[in-house]
């Protein structure tokens, strides 16, 4: 996959384009990507995704509360895994946001990217104040002589899949639903930092993770069954997200700690990736470390069952 960060030099044969933010690259997005690739093959053209970074809401609303499913690195990796040939990555700036829907089509999609086919999802809006819609696209398609196609939504149990729905599921701790709509396991990456090392004193050493991107969604506090990728190897693990109420810390803060099953080694300072599979319980305040240790044993047994390991 080739990444283009300057559309002024973009040149491909008969580009079949889809455009959008694509946060999550979920099953609905994947259907769009598949259609783009199929059409590109049928017209002997090339598949192209036009996407934006940072997220428009960060620029337009200065929305510090916005949390995303994907980092830009994750999004690009997912687009490549889905077989896309080219990504045009447009920096979303206040100036760019002022482009009208007509200007976006005429000045960028047509004049710069030379679109031959445009395929978009059912709820796609674009241009200044998001006033552009498929009716406008059809109008301009006739004027500028390209083909346009609107895809119907992808649904599961009569629920239309959307990035908003997945974000809510993650924030509610509903990992199974989020993963079902994503079509893959939600992930977080971060560096292993030094913690208080209490876990090792009770037989459950943990890797304390500082998440690499502060705009990534942190799932609801609780205990999770996860997989941890260290370099090129996956390990089963149980993860606690929360404020460690049993420790009665004077300044509690949100911590993300993974007890990695079957791993021994020094990973301080290394980046690892967490793949979420299931949430098993809420975070609980115990009467002391003995009761916490007993519960951790039960959690580990539950996690190994879920992950299918011993």
Phi, psi and omega in degrees: 000134179257132179257127181248118177255011177215103184284353178293336180251017184285123178216108172223162181277124175044065182293128172258116195244142162235153188224139177163178179282319177060040175290120181105329187042054186279186185300325177294315176299319183298327177292321176298314181299319179298318180295320178301314181295318180297315180293318178302319178296320184290332181256009183056044178246201181229145183275135186222132170249127172257120181222175192228149174207133000288178179299136181308324181295330177295325183275316188280323185249359185048049191273091180293339181277351182296127175239138187248156177283319185241145160282167179297324179296317179295318181298314180296321178297319180292320177298320179293318179299330180276003170093011181290140182275324185220141171236126172260111184260107184261122174297123181272111183240166175303324180294316180297324183295342182277352177298132174288165178300320178297317180295322179299317180289308187287317187275332183249298184298320183271302188289323184264318187259349175057049184301135173254325177223137177236126181236126182227161177281168190295333185247026185281127173230154188204171179081176183305129182059019177055040183276343180285138178218185186293329178299319177294320179301317179298320179298313183285333177299321177293316182296316187258004171061055168230164182264138180235143180221131175256127180264143177285158182292152172266130183231154173233123183052044177066019176250121179289128181287133178211159176297323179299317179297319181291319177302316180296318179299317179295317181291338175272356183079012181272075186294322182299316179293316179302313181294324180298318181283329178289321186087010177197173181277133177299143184228152172229138175242148178189171179267144177279124182243166180285130177252202181275354174063020178290326182304319182292335180286342180247015174088009180228072178298145183232153170263120178272127189248130170258112186296137187290331185236119185286352178264359178287145177291127170262117181303161182309139177309143181155190181250134187231149167269123184221170167246144179242128176261117176245113189057250183246015185241139177262136177234142173289152182201158168247140188239136171246126172247122180165200189246011176048060186297333181296333184279349179052046180291145183290327178232075182296143178219159181295126178239153177232109188231128181246126169268108187269117187280126177082011180247135173226130180158168181264115179239017177302132179086349181273151174272131176234162180237134180257132176244116187276132177246318183199149173260130186253337177189168174285162170286137186230145173271120180261165183288339180181182184293330179297313179293322177298316181299318178298317180294323178297326175297317177295320179298317181298318179298318179295317181296316181295328176294314182297317184276351178073036179234169180256000000 
